[in-house]
Amino acid sequence: MKKNVRIKLFKDNGRYNAPVFVGLNEYTALIPRGVEVSVPYAVARMLEESQEQDAATALMMTRMAGEFEERAAAME
């Protein structure tokens, strides 16, 4: 038996307002944002890992942009 969990995806009036398509094995769904829904645990975990990776990528981009600015300033 597959365990379901309740999730609520972040929603705003800008970039994060469209539903999120997920597909995992034979499970597919279009998950609305800002509404609590029930999804299989594996799908919830996949979305959580995706959010963690997005945060890590944003941090890395910020760090690399700072390094670039420092190098550019040193060349002036």
N, CA, C, O and CB atoms as a CASP TS submission, in Angstrom:
PFRMAT TS
TARGET T0000
AUTHOR 0000-0000-0000
METHOD Language model
MODEL 1
PARENT N/A
ATOM      1  N   MET     1       0.840  -1.188   0.000  1.00  0.00           N
ATOM      2  CA  MET     1       0.000   0.000   0.000  1.00  0.00           C
ATOM      3  C   MET     1       0.879   1.242   0.000  1.00  0.00           C
ATOM      4  O   MET     1       1.823   1.347   0.782  1.00  0.00           O
ATOM      5  CB  MET     1      -0.952   0.003   1.216  1.00  0.00           C
ATOM      6  N   LYS     2       0.559   2.184  -0.885  1.00  0.00           N
ATOM      7  CA  LYS     2       1.347   3.400  -0.982  1.00  0.00           C
ATOM      8  C   LYS     2       0.870   4.404   0.055  1.00  0.00           C
ATOM      9  O   LYS     2      -0.325   4.664   0.193  1.00  0.00           O
ATOM     10  CB  LYS     2       1.260   3.997  -2.396  1.00  0.00           C
ATOM     11  N   LYS     3       1.827   4.959   0.777  1.00  0.00           N
ATOM     12  CA  LYS     3       1.515   5.953   1.800  1.00  0.00           C
ATOM     13  C   LYS     3       1.356   7.325   1.143  1.00  0.00           C
ATOM     14  O   LYS     3       2.229   7.766   0.396  1.00  0.00           O
ATOM     15  CB  LYS     3       2.623   5.990   2.893  1.00  0.00           C
ATOM     16  N   ASN     4       0.241   7.993   1.426  1.00  0.00           N
ATOM     17  CA  ASN     4       0.016   9.343   0.936  1.00  0.00           C
ATOM     18  C   ASN     4       0.309  10.349   2.038  1.00  0.00           C
ATOM     19  O   ASN     4       0.132  10.064   3.223  1.00  0.00           O
ATOM     20  CB  ASN     4      -1.425   9.504   0.424  1.00  0.00           C
ATOM     21  N   VAL     5       0.759  11.527   1.630  1.00  0.00           N
ATOM     22  CA  VAL     5       1.021  12.618   2.563  1.00  0.00           C
ATOM     23  C   VAL     5       0.374  13.883   2.008  1.00  0.00           C
ATOM     24  O   VAL     5       0.117  13.991   0.809  1.00  0.00           O
ATOM     25  CB  VAL     5       2.558  12.821   2.788  1.00  0.00           C
ATOM     26  N   ARG     6       0.117  14.832   2.894  1.00  0.00           N
ATOM     27  CA  ARG     6      -0.473  16.105   2.500  1.00  0.00           C
ATOM     28  C   ARG     6       0.654  17.111   2.268  1.00  0.00           C
ATOM     29  O   ARG     6       1.574  17.226   3.078  1.00  0.00           O
ATOM     30  CB  ARG     6      -1.478  16.623   3.583  1.00  0.00           C
ATOM     31  N   ILE     7       0.570  17.833   1.156  1.00  0.00           N
ATOM     32  CA  ILE     7       1.556  18.875   0.848  1.00  0.00           C
ATOM     33  C   ILE     7       0.823  20.121   0.379  1.00  0.00           C
ATOM     34  O   ILE     7      -0.334  20.058  -0.035  1.00  0.00           O
ATOM     35  CB  ILE     7       2.573  18.393  -0.233  1.00  0.00           C
ATOM     36  N   LYS     8       1.510  21.249   0.447  1.00  0.00           N
ATOM     37  CA  LYS     8       0.993  22.511  -0.069  1.00  0.00           C
ATOM     38  C   LYS     8       2.170  23.237  -0.706  1.00  0.00           C
ATOM     39  O   LYS     8       3.113  23.630  -0.021  1.00  0.00           O
ATOM     40  CB  LYS     8       0.313  23.381   1.066  1.00  0.00           C
ATOM     41  N   LEU     9       2.106  23.410  -2.019  1.00  0.00           N
ATOM     42  CA  LEU     9       3.180  24.069  -2.739  1.00  0.00           C
ATOM     43  C   LEU     9       3.048  25.587  -2.618  1.00  0.00           C
ATOM     44  O   LEU     9       1.943  26.130  -2.617  1.00  0.00           O
ATOM     45  CB  LEU     9       3.178  23.644  -4.215  1.00  0.00           C
ATOM     46  N   PHE    10       4.190  26.257  -2.517  1.00  0.00           N
ATOM     47  CA  PHE    10       4.252  27.708  -2.406  1.00  0.00           C
ATOM     48  C   PHE    10       3.576  28.364  -3.606  1.00  0.00           C
ATOM     49  O   PHE    10       3.720  27.902  -4.738  1.00  0.00           O
ATOM     50  CB  PHE    10       5.709  28.178  -2.289  1.00  0.00           C
ATOM     51  N   LYS    11       2.841  29.439  -3.351  1.00  0.00           N
ATOM     52  CA  LYS    11       2.189  30.201  -4.417  1.00  0.00           C
ATOM     53  C   LYS    11       2.372  31.689  -4.157  1.00  0.00           C
ATOM     54  O   LYS    11       2.276  32.152  -3.020  1.00  0.00           O
ATOM     55  CB  LYS    11       0.680  29.846  -4.515  1.00  0.00           C
ATOM     56  N   ASP    12       2.638  32.432  -5.230  1.00  0.00           N
ATOM     57  CA  ASP    12       2.669  33.888  -5.147  1.00  0.00           C
ATOM     58  C   ASP    12       1.952  34.450  -6.370  1.00  0.00           C
ATOM     59  O   ASP    12       1.330  33.702  -7.125  1.00  0.00           O
ATOM     60  CB  ASP    12       4.140  34.425  -5.057  1.00  0.00           C
ATOM     61  N   ASN    13       2.035  35.742  -6.564  1.00  0.00           N
ATOM     62  CA  ASN    13       1.374  36.362  -7.716  1.00  0.00           C
ATOM     63  C   ASN    13       2.324  36.550  -8.889  1.00  0.00           C
ATOM     64  O   ASN    13       1.993  37.221  -9.866  1.00  0.00           O
ATOM     65  CB  ASN    13       0.782  37.702  -7.320  1.00  0.00           C
ATOM     66  N   GLY    14       3.497  35.960  -8.786  1.00  0.00           N
ATOM     67  CA  GLY    14       4.487  36.108  -9.843  1.00  0.00           C
ATOM     68  C   GLY    14       4.839  34.788 -10.487  1.00  0.00           C
ATOM     69  O   GLY    14       4.008  34.125 -11.108  1.00  0.00           O
ATOM     70  N   ARG    15       6.080  34.436 -10.320  1.00  0.00           N
ATOM     71  CA  ARG    15       6.628  33.248 -10.976  1.00  0.00           C
ATOM     72  C   ARG    15       6.024  31.947 -10.464  1.00  0.00           C
ATOM     73  O   ARG    15       5.930  30.975 -11.214  1.00  0.00           O
ATOM     74  CB  ARG    15       8.117  33.210 -10.791  1.00  0.00           C
ATOM     75  N   TYR    16       5.622  31.915  -9.226  1.00  0.00           N
ATOM     76  CA  TYR    16       5.164  30.671  -8.615  1.00  0.00           C
ATOM     77  C   TYR    16       3.647  30.644  -8.450  1.00  0.00           C
ATOM     78  O   TYR    16       3.133  30.637  -7.331  1.00  0.00           O
ATOM     79  CB  TYR    16       5.834  30.474  -7.264  1.00  0.00           C
ATOM     80  N   ASN    17       2.942  30.629  -9.568  1.00  0.00           N
ATOM     81  CA  ASN    17       1.492  30.553  -9.467  1.00  0.00           C
ATOM     82  C   ASN    17       0.889  29.459 -10.349  1.00  0.00           C
ATOM     83  O   ASN    17      -0.279  29.107 -10.181  1.00  0.00           O
ATOM     84  CB  ASN    17       0.890  31.883  -9.831  1.00  0.00           C
ATOM     85  N   ALA    18       1.662  28.924 -11.276  1.00  0.00           N
ATOM     86  CA  ALA    18       1.170  27.869 -12.164  1.00  0.00           C
ATOM     87  C   ALA    18       1.242  26.506 -11.468  1.00  0.00           C
ATOM     88  O   ALA    18       2.111  26.281 -10.626  1.00  0.00           O
ATOM     89  CB  ALA    18       1.986  27.845 -13.480  1.00  0.00           C
ATOM     90  N   PRO    19       0.340  25.613 -11.817  1.00  0.00           N
ATOM     91  CA  PRO    19       0.407  24.257 -11.257  1.00  0.00           C
ATOM     92  C   PRO    19       1.727  23.578 -11.643  1.00  0.00           C
ATOM     93  O   PRO    19       2.362  23.961 -12.625  1.00  0.00           O
ATOM     94  CB  PRO    19      -0.795  23.408 -11.746  1.00  0.00           C
ATOM     95  N   VAL    20       2.129  22.582 -10.876  1.00  0.00           N
ATOM     96  CA  VAL    20       3.380  21.864 -11.104  1.00  0.00           C
ATOM     97  C   VAL    20       3.063  20.462 -11.622  1.00  0.00           C
ATOM     98  O   VAL    20       2.336  19.705 -10.978  1.00  0.00           O
ATOM     99  CB  VAL    20       4.231  21.795  -9.798  1.00  0.00           C
ATOM    100  N   PHE    21       3.609  20.125 -12.783  1.00  0.00           N
ATOM    101  CA  PHE    21       3.442  18.777 -13.308  1.00  0.00           C
ATOM    102  C   PHE    21       4.477  17.873 -12.664  1.00  0.00           C
ATOM    103  O   PHE    21       5.655  18.225 -12.601  1.00  0.00           O
ATOM    104  CB  PHE    21       3.569  18.754 -14.855  1.00  0.00           C
ATOM    105  N   VAL    22       4.052  16.715 -12.187  1.00  0.00           N
ATOM    106  CA  VAL    22       4.980  15.718 -11.657  1.00  0.00           C
ATOM    107  C   VAL    22       4.689  14.377 -12.321  1.00  0.00           C
ATOM    108  O   VAL    22       3.544  14.036 -12.620  1.00  0.00           O
ATOM    109  CB  VAL    22       4.863  15.607 -10.102  1.00  0.00           C
ATOM    110  N   GLY    23       5.741  13.650 -12.534  1.00  0.00           N
ATOM    111  CA  GLY    23       5.624  12.300 -13.059  1.00  0.00           C
ATOM    112  C   GLY    23       6.655  11.427 -12.386  1.00  0.00           C
ATOM    113  O   GLY    23       7.843  11.751 -12.376  1.00  0.00           O
ATOM    114  N   LEU    24       6.214  10.338 -11.834  1.00  0.00           N
ATOM    115  CA  LEU    24       7.115   9.405 -11.166  1.00  0.00           C
ATOM    116  C   LEU    24       6.580   8.002 -11.425  1.00  0.00           C
ATOM    117  O   LEU    24       5.498   7.636 -10.967  1.00  0.00           O
ATOM    118  CB  LEU    24       7.231   9.707  -9.619  1.00  0.00           C
ATOM    119  N   ASN    25       7.362   7.230 -12.168  1.00  0.00           N
ATOM    120  CA  ASN    25       6.927   5.904 -12.608  1.00  0.00           C
ATOM    121  C   ASN    25       5.611   6.053 -13.368  1.00  0.00           C
ATOM    122  O   ASN    25       5.580   6.754 -14.380  1.00  0.00           O
ATOM    123  CB  ASN    25       6.765   4.926 -11.392  1.00  0.00           C
ATOM    124  N   GLU    26       4.549   5.436 -12.932  1.00  0.00           N
ATOM    125  CA  GLU    26       3.271   5.553 -13.639  1.00  0.00           C
ATOM    126  C   GLU    26       2.372   6.641 -13.060  1.00  0.00           C
ATOM    127  O   GLU    26       1.270   6.856 -13.565  1.00  0.00           O
ATOM    128  CB  GLU    26       2.544   4.229 -13.603  1.00  0.00           C
ATOM    129  N   TYR    27       2.810   7.318 -12.032  1.00  0.00           N
ATOM    130  CA  TYR    27       2.018   8.372 -11.405  1.00  0.00           C
ATOM    131  C   TYR    27       2.302   9.693 -12.111  1.00  0.00           C
ATOM    132  O   TYR    27       3.460  10.092 -12.239  1.00  0.00           O
ATOM    133  CB  TYR    27       2.332   8.479  -9.883  1.00  0.00           C
ATOM    134  N   THR    28       1.257  10.370 -12.568  1.00  0.00           N
ATOM    135  CA  THR    28       1.386  11.715 -13.114  1.00  0.00           C
ATOM    136  C   THR    28       0.296  12.576 -12.508  1.00  0.00           C
ATOM    137  O   THR    28      -0.804  12.098 -12.229  1.00  0.00           O
ATOM    138  CB  THR    28       1.299  11.712 -14.672  1.00  0.00           C
ATOM    139  N   ALA    29       0.607  13.849 -12.304  1.00  0.00           N
ATOM    140  CA  ALA    29      -0.379  14.762 -11.731  1.00  0.00           C
ATOM    141  C   ALA    29       0.017  16.200 -12.045  1.00  0.00           C
ATOM    142  O   ALA    29       1.190  16.507 -12.258  1.00  0.00           O
ATOM    143  CB  ALA    29      -0.506  14.550 -10.198  1.00  0.00           C
ATOM    144  N   LEU    30      -0.963  17.054 -12.067  1.00  0.00           N
ATOM    145  CA  LEU    30      -0.770  18.492 -12.162  1.00  0.00           C
ATOM    146  C   LEU    30      -1.195  19.044 -10.807  1.00  0.00           C
ATOM    147  O   LEU    30      -2.386  19.119 -10.506  1.00  0.00           O
ATOM    148  CB  LEU    30      -1.596  19.140 -13.365  1.00  0.00           C
ATOM    149  N   ILE    31      -0.216  19.429  -9.991  1.00  0.00           N
ATOM    150  CA  ILE    31      -0.475  19.814  -8.610  1.00  0.00           C
ATOM    151  C   ILE    31      -0.661  21.327  -8.521  1.00  0.00           C
ATOM    152  O   ILE    31       0.248  22.082  -8.868  1.00  0.00           O
ATOM    153  CB  ILE    31       0.676  19.351  -7.687  1.00  0.00           C
ATOM    154  N   PRO    32      -1.820  21.775  -8.062  1.00  0.00           N
ATOM    155  CA  PRO    32      -2.053  23.215  -7.932  1.00  0.00           C
ATOM    156  C   PRO    32      -1.223  23.794  -6.790  1.00  0.00           C
ATOM    157  O   PRO    32      -0.908  23.109  -5.817  1.00  0.00           O
ATOM    158  CB  PRO    32      -3.548  23.502  -7.700  1.00  0.00           C
ATOM    159  N   ARG    33      -0.884  25.048  -6.930  1.00  0.00           N
ATOM    160  CA  ARG    33      -0.135  25.733  -5.874  1.00  0.00           C
ATOM    161  C   ARG    33      -1.108  26.407  -4.907  1.00  0.00           C
ATOM    162  O   ARG    33      -2.198  26.827  -5.296  1.00  0.00           O
ATOM    163  CB  ARG    33       0.845  26.778  -6.479  1.00  0.00           C
ATOM    164  N   GLY    34      -0.696  26.504  -3.644  1.00  0.00           N
ATOM    165  CA  GLY    34      -1.486  27.206  -2.649  1.00  0.00           C
ATOM    166  C   GLY    34      -2.664  26.421  -2.105  1.00  0.00           C
ATOM    167  O   GLY    34      -3.475  26.967  -1.356  1.00  0.00           O
ATOM    168  N   VAL    35      -2.774  25.152  -2.466  1.00  0.00           N
ATOM    169  CA  VAL    35      -3.870  24.305  -2.017  1.00  0.00           C
ATOM    170  C   VAL    35      -3.280  23.024  -1.430  1.00  0.00           C
ATOM    171  O   VAL    35      -2.380  22.431  -2.026  1.00  0.00           O
ATOM    172  CB  VAL    35      -4.859  23.986  -3.189  1.00  0.00           C
ATOM    173  N   GLU    36      -3.767  22.599  -0.290  1.00  0.00           N
ATOM    174  CA  GLU    36      -3.269  21.355   0.301  1.00  0.00           C
ATOM    175  C   GLU    36      -3.839  20.171  -0.464  1.00  0.00           C
ATOM    176  O   GLU    36      -5.050  20.073  -0.663  1.00  0.00           O
ATOM    177  CB  GLU    36      -3.641  21.263   1.808  1.00  0.00           C
ATOM    178  N   VAL    37      -2.958  19.273  -0.891  1.00  0.00           N
ATOM    179  CA  VAL    37      -3.365  18.087  -1.652  1.00  0.00           C
ATOM    180  C   VAL    37      -2.673  16.851  -1.079  1.00  0.00           C
ATOM    181  O   VAL    37      -1.679  16.959  -0.359  1.00  0.00           O
ATOM    182  CB  VAL    37      -3.028  18.252  -3.165  1.00  0.00           C
ATOM    183  N   SER    38      -3.201  15.701  -1.403  1.00  0.00           N
ATOM    184  CA  SER    38      -2.629  14.428  -0.985  1.00  0.00           C
ATOM    185  C   SER    38      -1.891  13.804  -2.161  1.00  0.00           C
ATOM    186  O   SER    38      -2.454  13.657  -3.246  1.00  0.00           O
ATOM    187  CB  SER    38      -3.727  13.471  -0.451  1.00  0.00           C
ATOM    188  N   VAL    39      -0.638  13.438  -1.948  1.00  0.00           N
ATOM    189  CA  VAL    39       0.175  12.799  -2.988  1.00  0.00           C
ATOM    190  C   VAL    39       0.933  11.630  -2.360  1.00  0.00           C
ATOM    191  O   VAL    39       1.116  11.589  -1.143  1.00  0.00           O
ATOM    192  CB  VAL    39       1.170  13.824  -3.647  1.00  0.00           C
ATOM    193  N   PRO    40       1.372  10.680  -3.190  1.00  0.00           N
ATOM    194  CA  PRO    40       2.197   9.599  -2.646  1.00  0.00           C
ATOM    195  C   PRO    40       3.466  10.162  -1.990  1.00  0.00           C
ATOM    196  O   PRO    40       3.999  11.185  -2.421  1.00  0.00           O
ATOM    197  CB  PRO    40       2.572   8.595  -3.761  1.00  0.00           C
ATOM    198  N   TYR    41       3.936   9.480  -0.948  1.00  0.00           N
ATOM    199  CA  TYR    41       5.116   9.926  -0.221  1.00  0.00           C
ATOM    200  C   TYR    41       6.303  10.141  -1.159  1.00  0.00           C
ATOM    201  O   TYR    41       7.037  11.119  -1.015  1.00  0.00           O
ATOM    202  CB  TYR    41       5.480   8.914   0.861  1.00  0.00           C
ATOM    203  N   ALA    42       6.495   9.233  -2.120  1.00  0.00           N
ATOM    204  CA  ALA    42       7.639   9.346  -3.032  1.00  0.00           C
ATOM    205  C   ALA    42       7.572  10.635  -3.851  1.00  0.00           C
ATOM    206  O   ALA    42       8.607  11.238  -4.135  1.00  0.00           O
ATOM    207  CB  ALA    42       7.693   8.132  -3.971  1.00  0.00           C
ATOM    208  N   VAL    43       6.389  11.056  -4.226  1.00  0.00           N
ATOM    209  CA  VAL    43       6.224  12.304  -4.983  1.00  0.00           C
ATOM    210  C   VAL    43       6.543  13.496  -4.085  1.00  0.00           C
ATOM    211  O   VAL    43       7.221  14.431  -4.510  1.00  0.00           O
ATOM    212  CB  VAL    43       4.778  12.423  -5.552  1.00  0.00           C
ATOM    213  N   ALA    44       6.064  13.467  -2.865  1.00  0.00           N
ATOM    214  CA  ALA    44       6.354  14.555  -1.919  1.00  0.00           C
ATOM    215  C   ALA    44       7.858  14.661  -1.691  1.00  0.00           C
ATOM    216  O   ALA    44       8.407  15.762  -1.639  1.00  0.00           O
ATOM    217  CB  ALA    44       5.619  14.324  -0.569  1.00  0.00           C
ATOM    218  N   ARG    45       8.519  13.521  -1.556  1.00  0.00           N
ATOM    219  CA  ARG    45       9.975  13.513  -1.331  1.00  0.00           C
ATOM    220  C   ARG    45      10.702  14.051  -2.558  1.00  0.00           C
ATOM    221  O   ARG    45      11.674  14.795  -2.426  1.00  0.00           O
ATOM    222  CB  ARG    45      10.473  12.082  -1.000  1.00  0.00           C
ATOM    223  N   MET    46      10.241  13.682  -3.748  1.00  0.00           N
ATOM    224  CA  MET    46      10.852  14.166  -4.982  1.00  0.00           C
ATOM    225  C   MET    46      10.737  15.686  -5.074  1.00  0.00           C
ATOM    226  O   MET    46      11.701  16.359  -5.439  1.00  0.00           O
ATOM    227  CB  MET    46      10.194  13.503  -6.208  1.00  0.00           C
ATOM    228  N   LEU    47       9.562  16.233  -4.746  1.00  0.00           N
ATOM    229  CA  LEU    47       9.377  17.687  -4.779  1.00  0.00           C
ATOM    230  C   LEU    47      10.255  18.382  -3.740  1.00  0.00           C
ATOM    231  O   LEU    47      10.804  19.453  -3.998  1.00  0.00           O
ATOM    232  CB  LEU    47       7.902  18.042  -4.541  1.00  0.00           C
ATOM    233  N   GLU    48      10.383  17.770  -2.571  1.00  0.00           N
ATOM    234  CA  GLU    48      11.237  18.337  -1.517  1.00  0.00           C
ATOM    235  C   GLU    48      12.695  18.367  -1.970  1.00  0.00           C
ATOM    236  O   GLU    48      13.387  19.365  -1.770  1.00  0.00           O
ATOM    237  CB  GLU    48      11.103  17.521  -0.207  1.00  0.00           C
ATOM    238  N   GLU    49      13.158  17.287  -2.574  1.00  0.00           N
ATOM    239  CA  GLU    49      14.538  17.239  -3.057  1.00  0.00           C
ATOM    240  C   GLU    49      14.765  18.262  -4.167  1.00  0.00           C
ATOM    241  O   GLU    49      15.843  18.850  -4.258  1.00  0.00           O
ATOM    242  CB  GLU    49      14.881  15.831  -3.561  1.00  0.00           C
ATOM    243  N   SER    50      13.762  18.477  -5.004  1.00  0.00           N
ATOM    244  CA  SER    50      13.863  19.471  -6.062  1.00  0.00           C
ATOM    245  C   SER    50      13.997  20.877  -5.480  1.00  0.00           C
ATOM    246  O   SER    50      14.793  21.679  -5.969  1.00  0.00           O
ATOM    247  CB  SER    50      12.644  19.393  -6.982  1.00  0.00           C
ATOM    248  N   GLN    51      13.220  21.175  -4.438  1.00  0.00           N
ATOM    249  CA  GLN    51      13.311  22.482  -3.781  1.00  0.00           C
ATOM    250  C   GLN    51      14.681  22.672  -3.128  1.00  0.00           C
ATOM    251  O   GLN    51      15.251  23.762  -3.181  1.00  0.00           O
ATOM    252  CB  GLN    51      12.197  22.632  -2.728  1.00  0.00           C
ATOM    253  N   GLU    52      15.203  21.614  -2.516  1.00  0.00           N
ATOM    254  CA  GLU    52      16.528  21.696  -1.897  1.00  0.00           C
ATOM    255  C   GLU    52      17.592  21.968  -2.951  1.00  0.00           C
ATOM    256  O   GLU    52      18.502  22.766  -2.725  1.00  0.00           O
ATOM    257  CB  GLU    52      16.854  20.398  -1.134  1.00  0.00           C
ATOM    258  N   GLN    53      17.485  21.309  -4.102  1.00  0.00           N
ATOM    259  CA  GLN    53      18.449  21.516  -5.175  1.00  0.00           C
ATOM    260  C   GLN    53      18.335  22.928  -5.742  1.00  0.00           C
ATOM    261  O   GLN    53      19.354  23.548  -6.046  1.00  0.00           O
ATOM    262  CB  GLN    53      18.243  20.480  -6.285  1.00  0.00           C
ATOM    263  N   ASP    54      17.120  23.445  -5.889  1.00  0.00           N
ATOM    264  CA  ASP    54      16.937  24.822  -6.359  1.00  0.00           C
ATOM    265  C   ASP    54      17.601  25.818  -5.412  1.00  0.00           C
ATOM    266  O   ASP    54      18.231  26.778  -5.857  1.00  0.00           O
ATOM    267  CB  ASP    54      15.441  25.145  -6.497  1.00  0.00           C
ATOM    268  N   ALA    55      17.460  25.589  -4.105  1.00  0.00           N
ATOM    269  CA  ALA    55      18.069  26.477  -3.112  1.00  0.00           C
ATOM    270  C   ALA    55      19.590  26.404  -3.195  1.00  0.00           C
ATOM    271  O   ALA    55      20.266  27.430  -3.117  1.00  0.00           O
ATOM    272  CB  ALA    55      17.594  26.111  -1.690  1.00  0.00           C
ATOM    273  N   ALA    56      20.128  25.208  -3.351  1.00  0.00           N
ATOM    274  CA  ALA    56      21.579  25.040  -3.461  1.00  0.00           C
ATOM    275  C   ALA    56      22.103  25.717  -4.729  1.00  0.00           C
ATOM    276  O   ALA    56      23.172  26.328  -4.709  1.00  0.00           O
ATOM    277  CB  ALA    56      21.952  23.539  -3.462  1.00  0.00           C
ATOM    278  N   THR    57      21.368  25.612  -5.811  1.00  0.00           N
ATOM    279  CA  THR    57      21.765  26.240  -7.070  1.00  0.00           C
ATOM    280  C   THR    57      21.751  27.764  -6.938  1.00  0.00           C
ATOM    281  O   THR    57      22.673  28.432  -7.405  1.00  0.00           O
ATOM    282  CB  THR    57      20.832  25.794  -8.214  1.00  0.00           C
ATOM    283  N   ALA    58      20.722  28.313  -6.311  1.00  0.00           N
ATOM    284  CA  ALA    58      20.644  29.763  -6.123  1.00  0.00           C
ATOM    285  C   ALA    58      21.809  30.263  -5.275  1.00  0.00           C
ATOM    286  O   ALA    58      22.390  31.307  -5.571  1.00  0.00           O
ATOM    287  CB  ALA    58      19.308  30.151  -5.469  1.00  0.00           C
ATOM    288  N   LEU    59      22.147  29.530  -4.233  1.00  0.00           N
ATOM    289  CA  LEU    59      23.274  29.900  -3.379  1.00  0.00           C
ATOM    290  C   LEU    59      24.583  29.873  -4.170  1.00  0.00           C
ATOM    291  O   LEU    59      25.404  30.782  -4.051  1.00  0.00           O
ATOM    292  CB  LEU    59      23.363  28.954  -2.166  1.00  0.00           C
ATOM    293  N   MET    60      24.770  28.844  -4.962  1.00  0.00           N
ATOM    294  CA  MET    60      25.983  28.719  -5.765  1.00  0.00           C
ATOM    295  C   MET    60      26.082  29.849  -6.791  1.00  0.00           C
ATOM    296  O   MET    60      27.164  30.391  -7.015  1.00  0.00           O
ATOM    297  CB  MET    60      26.015  27.357  -6.472  1.00  0.00           C
ATOM    298  N   MET    61      24.964  30.202  -7.409  1.00  0.00           N
ATOM    299  CA  MET    61      24.968  31.289  -8.388  1.00  0.00           C
ATOM    300  C   MET    61      25.317  32.616  -7.730  1.00  0.00           C
ATOM    301  O   MET    61      26.058  33.415  -8.303  1.00  0.00           O
ATOM    302  CB  MET    61      23.609  31.389  -9.081  1.00  0.00           C
ATOM    303  N   THR    62      24.795  32.858  -6.541  1.00  0.00           N
ATOM    304  CA  THR    62      25.104  34.082  -5.814  1.00  0.00           C
ATOM    305  C   THR    62      26.584  34.143  -5.471  1.00  0.00           C
ATOM    306  O   THR    62      27.229  35.180  -5.628  1.00  0.00           O
ATOM    307  CB  THR    62      24.260  34.180  -4.543  1.00  0.00           C
ATOM    308  N   ARG    63      27.116  33.012  -4.997  1.00  0.00           N
ATOM    309  CA  ARG    63      28.542  32.957  -4.647  1.00  0.00           C
ATOM    310  C   ARG    63      29.414  33.193  -5.868  1.00  0.00           C
ATOM    311  O   ARG    63      30.379  33.955  -5.809  1.00  0.00           O
ATOM    312  CB  ARG    63      28.889  31.605  -4.013  1.00  0.00           C
ATOM    313  N   MET    64      29.079  32.544  -6.974  1.00  0.00           N
ATOM    314  CA  MET    64      29.882  32.682  -8.185  1.00  0.00           C
ATOM    315  C   MET    64      29.789  34.093  -8.765  1.00  0.00           C
ATOM    316  O   MET    64      30.773  34.602  -9.303  1.00  0.00           O
ATOM    317  CB  MET    64      29.438  31.662  -9.228  1.00  0.00           C
ATOM    318  N   ALA    65      28.628  34.728  -8.664  1.00  0.00           N
ATOM    319  CA  ALA    65      28.484  36.103  -9.146  1.00  0.00           C
ATOM    320  C   ALA    65      29.372  37.036  -8.329  1.00  0.00           C
ATOM    321  O   ALA    65      29.993  37.946  -8.879  1.00  0.00           O
ATOM    322  CB  ALA    65      27.005  36.561  -9.071  1.00  0.00           C
ATOM    323  N   GLY    66      29.431  36.812  -7.020  1.00  0.00           N
ATOM    324  CA  GLY    66      30.304  37.616  -6.165  1.00  0.00           C
ATOM    325  C   GLY    66      31.766  37.435  -6.529  1.00  0.00           C
ATOM    326  O   GLY    66      32.522  38.406  -6.569  1.00  0.00           O
ATOM    327  N   GLU    67      32.167  36.203  -6.793  1.00  0.00           N
ATOM    328  CA  GLU    67      33.551  35.933  -7.186  1.00  0.00           C
ATOM    329  C   GLU    67      33.872  36.617  -8.512  1.00  0.00           C
ATOM    330  O   GLU    67      34.959  37.169  -8.681  1.00  0.00           O
ATOM    331  CB  GLU    67      33.799  34.413  -7.293  1.00  0.00           C
ATOM    332  N   PHE    68      32.936  36.581  -9.445  1.00  0.00           N
ATOM    333  CA  PHE    68      33.139  37.229 -10.740  1.00  0.00           C
ATOM    334  C   PHE    68      33.311  38.732 -10.569  1.00  0.00           C
ATOM    335  O   PHE    68      34.198  39.334 -11.175  1.00  0.00           O
ATOM    336  CB  PHE    68      31.962  36.936 -11.680  1.00  0.00           C
ATOM    337  N   GLU    69      32.459  39.339  -9.740  1.00  0.00           N
ATOM    338  CA  GLU    69      32.547  40.775  -9.516  1.00  0.00           C
ATOM    339  C   GLU    69      33.890  41.149  -8.890  1.00  0.00           C
ATOM    340  O   GLU    69      34.483  42.169  -9.243  1.00  0.00           O
ATOM    341  CB  GLU    69      31.396  41.246  -8.623  1.00  0.00           C
ATOM    342  N   GLU    70      34.364  40.325  -7.964  1.00  0.00           N
ATOM    343  CA  GLU    70      35.665  40.584  -7.343  1.00  0.00           C
ATOM    344  C   GLU    70      36.782  40.519  -8.363  1.00  0.00           C
ATOM    345  O   GLU    70      37.669  41.373  -8.373  1.00  0.00           O
ATOM    346  CB  GLU    70      35.930  39.588  -6.220  1.00  0.00           C
ATOM    347  N   ARG    71      36.746  39.514  -9.218  1.00  0.00           N
ATOM    348  CA  ARG    71      37.786  39.366 -10.257  1.00  0.00           C
ATOM    349  C   ARG    71      37.720  40.508 -11.267  1.00  0.00           C
ATOM    350  O   ARG    71      38.756  41.011 -11.703  1.00  0.00           O
ATOM    351  CB  ARG    71      37.633  38.012 -10.989  1.00  0.00           C
ATOM    352  N   ALA    72      36.505  40.921 -11.642  1.00  0.00           N
ATOM    353  CA  ALA    72      36.348  42.014 -12.588  1.00  0.00           C
ATOM    354  C   ALA    72      36.884  43.319 -11.999  1.00  0.00           C
ATOM    355  O   ALA    72      37.530  44.103 -12.694  1.00  0.00           O
ATOM    356  CB  ALA    72      34.875  42.170 -12.983  1.00  0.00           C
ATOM    357  N   ALA    73      36.608  43.544 -10.709  1.00  0.00           N
ATOM    358  CA  ALA    73      37.082  44.764 -10.054  1.00  0.00           C
ATOM    359  C   ALA    73      38.600  44.761  -9.964  1.00  0.00           C
ATOM    360  O   ALA    73      39.223  45.816 -10.077  1.00  0.00           O
ATOM    361  CB  ALA    73      36.466  44.904  -8.651  1.00  0.00           C
ATOM    362  N   ALA    74      39.203  43.603  -9.765  1.00  0.00           N
ATOM    363  CA  ALA    74      40.658  43.508  -9.659  1.00  0.00           C
ATOM    364  C   ALA    74      41.330  43.788 -11.002  1.00  0.00           C
ATOM    365  O   ALA    74      42.491  44.195 -11.044  1.00  0.00           O
ATOM    366  CB  ALA    74      41.065  42.123  -9.148  1.00  0.00           C
ATOM    367  N   MET    75      40.610  43.574 -12.087  1.00  0.00           N
ATOM    368  CA  MET    75      41.182  43.781 -13.419  1.00  0.00           C
ATOM    369  C   MET    75      41.118  45.233 -13.859  1.00  0.00           C
ATOM    370  O   MET    75      41.760  45.602 -14.842  1.00  0.00           O
ATOM    371  CB  MET    75      40.467  42.917 -14.429  1.00  0.00           C
ATOM    372  N   GLU    76      40.363  46.061 -13.159  1.00  0.00           N
ATOM    373  CA  GLU    76      40.202  47.463 -13.560  1.00  0.00           C
ATOM    374  C   GLU    76      41.406  48.290 -13.206  1.00  0.00           C
ATOM    375  O   GLU    76      41.431  49.491 -13.476  1.00  0.00           O
ATOM    376  CB  GLU    76      38.978  48.060 -12.920  1.00  0.00           C
TER
END
